[in-house]
Amino acid sequence: MLVTLEGLDGSGKTTCVEALEASTAVPEGTVFTREPTGSWYGDAVRRSIRDDDADPLAELFLYTADHADHIANTIEPALDGGQAVISDRYSDSRYAYQGATLDGRFDDPVAFVQDVHEPWTRPPDATLYLDVDPETATQRSGAANKFETVDYLERVRENYERLIEEEPDRFHRIDASKSADAVVETVIDTVDSLVRG
Ligand code: TYD
């Protein structure tokens, strides 16, 4: 089973993933991973994030190359070996974030990015969406990169809402405006029920 965590920067994903890694609710052998990955493709992505002049379409394909490598070398081998996988960000980050950076470039940028992935990606079985408003998110994250402005995150959030509408059964919405302890507890309970069936 492939479980992904999604949400705006500052939604508390990293804290939740660390808590999951330490939790006995997660079966032994579960693979924890993330996008952007630690591969050289991921390094290229991080370089692009730091570049305020990066072309959004070029950036989409860097993220997407990282995703292809991630699937081929981490996700599929783990799933084929019967391990559960938990990924901190995955394809929905592209649909939501690059769907926003490509605004104006295509009629429907979210659909365009989905179409680029559709023939070859491995969709998640379940996705936890840490829901927080952009003001709280930017305050928490300290607006560390070009993606972390309120206006931009507003559009990213709308795109996540659209994805949830398209696949309500895959998404589990978690109110991430609550205290860190409360959010972590809900995340662990949700993952527990997902991986144990
Ligand atoms: P993030 O996981 O938040 O990294 P960190 O823990 O180092 O802050 O991801 C980095 C940024 O990249 C974040 O602002 C979201 C953005 N992003 C995209 O725009 N598209 C994607 O496909 C992914 C995976 C991330």
Boltz pocket constraint, residues with backbone or C-beta under 6 A from the ligand:
constraints:
  - pocket:
      binder: B
      contacts: [[A, 9], [A, 14], [A, 35], [A, 36], [A, 49], [A, 63], [A, 88], [A, 89], [A, 90], [A, 91], [A, 93], [A, 94], [A, 95], [A, 97], [A, 98], [A, 145], [A, 147], [A, 148]]
      max_distance: 6.0
